[in-house]
Structure formats: C-alpha cells, structure tokens
C-alpha cells in the first residue's frame, strides 16, 4: 500500500470483491486459487480525478499524552 502511494497510485481495500470471488467459481478458476480462500482484496490504480485538497474533517476530540 505504501509503495503504491509512493508511485502516485491509489489503493482501495474491497470487501465486496472478496465476497464476489468467494461466491464465483469462474473467478476462483481465473485466479487459480485451487481451493484456497481470499482473505483480503486490494485494488491498485491511478485515479482519473485529481483533488486539490482532502474532504473537510471534524476536529478530533482526543487527548494526546
């Protein structure tokens, strides 16, 4: 994930994709899983949209000691 960010790519952890693979014998065959299960699916790619700033966030109510 950090290497992708260093190369300017974005990363998304997709639980939906994990479920699709789990329920699709065709996907399991294409990925050559041979009966193994998928625990995590990370999508990596370059975004077609560039943002000048991040979304506004509420200030955290935390005490750092």
Z-matrix of the N, CA and C atoms (Angstrom, degrees):
N
C 1 1.443
C 2 1.531 1 110.38
N 3 1.321 2 117.19 1 -43.24
C 4 1.463 3 120.04 2 179.86
C 5 1.525 4 111.09 3 -68.26
N 6 1.322 5 117.64 4 -35.87
C 7 1.465 6 121.24 5 178.47
C 8 1.529 7 110.38 6 -65.06
N 9 1.330 8 116.73 7 -40.13
C 10 1.461 9 120.45 8 178.12
C 11 1.526 10 110.25 9 -61.83
N 12 1.328 11 116.94 10 -45.22
C 13 1.465 12 121.09 11 179.09
C 14 1.530 13 110.89 12 -63.32
N 15 1.325 14 116.88 13 -38.31
C 16 1.462 15 120.61 14 178.99
C 17 1.532 16 111.40 15 -65.05
N 18 1.330 17 116.38 16 -27.63
C 19 1.473 18 121.39 17 178.92
C 20 1.527 19 112.23 18 -91.40
N 21 1.335 20 117.15 19 3.97
C 22 1.459 21 121.26 20 178.50
C 23 1.520 22 114.89 21 84.80
N 24 1.341 23 116.79 22 12.00
C 25 1.463 24 120.81 23 179.67
C 26 1.526 25 110.14 24 -95.11
N 27 1.306 26 115.50 25 159.70
C 28 1.455 27 121.54 26 176.53
C 29 1.521 28 109.73 27 -102.66
N 30 1.332 29 115.85 28 158.54
C 31 1.462 30 121.49 29 -177.39
C 32 1.519 31 108.91 30 -132.79
N 33 1.338 32 116.02 31 141.23
C 34 1.453 33 122.01 32 176.32
C 35 1.521 34 107.83 33 -137.67
N 36 1.334 35 116.80 34 127.14
C 37 1.467 36 121.04 35 173.99
C 38 1.518 37 106.82 36 -89.54
N 39 1.328 38 117.29 37 118.96
C 40 1.457 39 121.81 38 -171.30
C 41 1.527 40 112.23 39 -112.41
N 42 1.335 41 115.87 40 104.26
C 43 1.454 42 120.80 41 173.32
C 44 1.518 43 110.79 42 -69.56
N 45 1.340 44 117.20 43 -32.22
C 46 1.458 45 121.89 44 177.89
C 47 1.522 46 110.55 45 -60.08
N 48 1.311 47 117.33 46 -46.20
C 49 1.461 48 121.69 47 -179.01
C 50 1.527 49 110.61 48 -63.61
N 51 1.319 50 117.00 49 -36.80
C 52 1.458 51 121.29 50 177.55
C 53 1.526 52 110.19 51 -60.23
N 54 1.339 53 116.68 52 -42.78
C 55 1.473 54 120.96 53 178.66
C 56 1.516 55 111.79 54 -67.94
N 57 1.325 56 117.21 55 -38.68
C 58 1.470 57 120.44 56 178.11
C 59 1.523 58 109.81 57 -60.33
N 60 1.315 59 117.11 58 -46.62
C 61 1.468 60 121.35 59 -179.88
C 62 1.523 61 110.26 60 -64.15
N 63 1.328 62 116.74 61 -40.69
C 64 1.460 63 121.62 62 -179.58
C 65 1.533 64 112.03 63 -60.38
N 66 1.341 65 117.14 64 -34.91
C 67 1.464 66 121.62 65 -175.19
C 68 1.531 67 114.49 66 -99.40
N 69 1.329 68 117.78 67 -0.90
C 70 1.458 69 120.43 68 -175.68
C 71 1.528 70 111.87 69 -116.62
N 72 1.333 71 117.12 70 104.80
C 73 1.469 72 119.50 71 176.94
C 74 1.533 73 112.12 72 -59.57
N 75 1.341 74 117.70 73 -33.38
C 76 1.470 75 120.60 74 179.12
C 77 1.534 76 110.73 75 -64.36
N 78 1.330 77 117.39 76 -41.72
C 79 1.480 78 120.83 77 178.29
C 80 1.528 79 110.29 78 -66.95
N 81 1.337 80 116.87 79 -40.81
C 82 1.459 81 120.57 80 179.81
C 83 1.530 82 110.52 81 -62.45
N 84 1.324 83 115.60 82 -39.39
C 85 1.469 84 119.30 83 178.10
C 86 1.525 85 110.76 84 -68.11
N 87 1.344 86 116.51 85 -43.61
C 88 1.468 87 121.22 86 -179.22
C 89 1.527 88 111.27 87 -61.71
N 90 1.342 89 115.77 88 -37.80
C 91 1.468 90 120.93 89 179.09
C 92 1.528 91 112.85 90 -83.50
N 93 1.338 92 116.27 91 -3.67
C 94 1.471 93 122.84 92 179.69
C 95 1.534 94 112.01 93 54.67
N 96 1.326 95 115.88 94 50.40
C 97 1.459 96 120.86 95 -177.07
C 98 1.524 97 112.71 96 -76.74
N 99 1.317 98 117.87 97 -25.30
C 100 1.475 99 121.96 98 177.60
C 101 1.529 100 112.84 99 50.82
N 102 1.337 101 117.46 100 47.11
C 103 1.455 102 121.91 101 176.99
C 104 1.518 103 115.44 102 85.90
N 105 1.309 104 118.15 103 -7.53
C 106 1.471 105 120.74 104 177.87
C 107 1.522 106 109.55 105 -75.54
N 108 1.322 107 117.55 106 155.80
C 109 1.466 108 121.86 107 178.58
C 110 1.519 109 110.52 108 -101.20
N 111 1.316 110 115.15 109 154.47
C 112 1.465 111 121.71 110 177.67
C 113 1.525 112 107.67 111 -98.53
N 114 1.312 113 117.67 112 122.82
C 115 1.460 114 122.32 113 -178.73
C 116 1.524 115 111.66 114 -94.04
N 117 1.322 116 117.24 115 -27.72
C 118 1.460 117 121.25 116 -175.59
C 119 1.519 118 108.81 117 -154.36
N 120 1.310 119 116.06 118 145.87
C 121 1.460 120 120.24 119 177.56
C 122 1.531 121 108.15 120 -129.74
N 123 1.315 122 116.19 121 119.14
C 124 1.461 123 121.03 122 -179.38
C 125 1.531 124 108.83 123 -112.86
N 126 1.319 125 115.89 124 121.74
C 127 1.456 126 122.12 125 178.06
C 128 1.525 127 108.15 126 -96.05
N 129 1.318 128 117.23 127 133.23
C 130 1.464 129 122.26 128 -177.81
C 131 1.515 130 108.64 129 -128.07
N 132 1.330 131 116.28 130 135.86
C 133 1.453 132 118.90 131 177.69
C 134 1.514 133 111.61 132 -176.28
N 135 1.308 134 114.46 133 175.83
C 136 1.461 135 120.65 134 179.07
C 137 1.521 136 108.85 135 -98.21
N 138 1.296 137 116.65 136 130.47
C 139 1.455 138 122.27 137 -177.61
C 140 1.524 139 111.60 138 -72.52
N 141 1.327 140 116.29 139 142.80
C 142 1.459 141 121.06 140 175.62
C 143 1.526 142 110.58 141 -81.81
N 144 1.335 143 116.84 142 -10.24
C 145 1.463 144 122.55 143 -177.05
C 146 1.527 145 108.70 144 -119.17
N 147 1.304 146 117.28 145 135.63
C 148 1.465 147 122.02 146 175.57
C 149 1.530 148 108.73 147 -112.59
N 150 1.320 149 116.85 148 131.26
C 151 1.458 150 121.98 149 179.77
C 152 1.522 151 109.41 150 -103.56
N 153 1.309 152 116.12 151 138.67
C 154 1.467 153 120.31 152 178.89
C 155 1.525 154 111.57 153 -80.59
N 156 1.342 155 116.61 154 -23.19
C 157 1.458 156 120.70 155 178.09
C 158 1.522 157 108.78 156 -152.10
N 159 1.327 158 115.93 157 165.51
C 160 1.463 159 119.99 158 178.68
C 161 1.522 160 110.17 159 -83.93
N 162 1.303 161 116.66 160 169.85
C 163 1.463 162 121.87 161 177.60
C 164 1.519 163 109.39 162 -66.36
N 165 1.339 164 117.59 163 146.01
C 166 1.474 165 119.54 164 178.57
C 167 1.528 166 110.59 165 -64.67
N 168 1.299 167 116.13 166 142.67
C 169 1.465 168 121.94 167 -179.49
C 170 1.518 169 109.37 168 -122.51
N 171 1.340 170 115.13 169 149.54
C 172 1.460 171 119.67 170 173.57
C 173 1.522 172 108.11 171 -72.37
N 174 1.318 173 116.00 172 149.01
C 175 1.458 174 120.05 173 178.58
C 176 1.527 175 109.20 174 -68.10
N 177 1.312 176 116.83 175 135.03
C 178 1.471 177 121.39 176 -179.01
C 179 1.512 178 109.99 177 -71.49
N 180 1.317 179 115.54 178 138.22
C 181 1.468 180 121.35 179 175.75
C 182 1.518 181 107.16 180 -99.23
N 183 1.328 182 115.86 181 78.22
C 184 1.460 183 121.29 182 -176.36
C 185 1.514 184 109.69 183 -137.41
N 186 1.313 185 114.14 184 149.62
C 187 1.468 186 120.77 185 175.89
C 188 1.513 187 108.04 186 -111.25
N 189 1.319 188 115.77 187 122.69
C 190 1.461 189 120.81 188 179.26
C 191 1.514 190 108.59 189 -102.20
N 192 1.298 191 116.33 190 126.18
C 193 1.473 192 120.27 191 -177.52
C 194 1.485 193 110.02 192 -122.18
